[in-house]
């Protein structure tokens, strides 16, 4: 699931709501409005499912991606304060 797919599902849901409002203002029969509302609810559920799937995929990517490791090579410490601590230990 990509972010673009989530956005597309959201746009479809919002468009259906807009269509429903416009149909109500145009005086469409109650039966038609109910059918349009039912379709809107289905689109909202589909959007929510897309969002949930997208969030799970993002979270899984974060968990599977290892955190950056501190620079522990001879070239130098990862943070300046670590170097001072190492120098103090070496001096003693």
N, C-alpha and C positions, 0 to 999 in steps of 0.2 A: 504494500500500500504506500503510495507516494503522497506527499503533501498536496500535489496538484489534484489527485483523485479526491482527497478530502475536501478541497476547495470546490471542486466540481459538484460533489454531492451537496455541499452547503448551498451553492448557487441554485441548483435544481429545487431544493427545498424552499428557498426564499422565493423563487419564481412561482412555485405552486401556490404559496401563500398570497403573493401579489395577485395571481390569477383568481384566486378565491375571493379576495376583497373586491376586485373589479367586477366579478360576476354578481356578487351580492349587491353592489351599487347599481348594476345594470338591471336588477330585478329578476334575476334568474330564479326558477322555481326551487323550492326548498329541497326537493329530491336531488336536483343537480348540485346544489351547494353541499349537501351531505356527502355525495359521491366525491366531490372535489376535496372536501375536508378529510375524508377517509384516505384519499390518495396523498394528501399532505402529511397525515400521520405516518403512513408507510414510508414516505420520503424522509421524515424526521427520524424514524427508527433506523433506516438505512444509513443516514448521516451519522447517527450516534454509534452505529456498529463500525463505520469507517474510522471515526475518531478513536474508538477503543482499540481497533486493530493497529492503527498508526502509532498510537502511544505505546502499545506493547512491543511493536517492532523497534521503536526508538529506544525503549528501555532495554530490550535484549541486546541491541547494538552497544549500548553503554556498558552493560555487564560483560559482554564478550571482548570489549576493547580494553586491553590492559592500560592502567594508568602510567603516565610517563615516569620513568625512574630517575632518581637523582643522579647527577653526574659524579661518579665515584672513580673516574679514571685518574691517572697520574697528572693529566693536563691541568687539573685544578678542581676545587670544590664546586658544588652546585650553587651554594649561597656564600656570599662574602663572609658572613659571621662564622661559618664552619672552618674556614681557613685560619682565622685567628685562634680558634679553639685548638686546632691541630698544631699550630705553631707553639702555643703555650705548653702543650703536652710534650712536644719535641724538646723544648728548652729545659724542661725539668729533668 
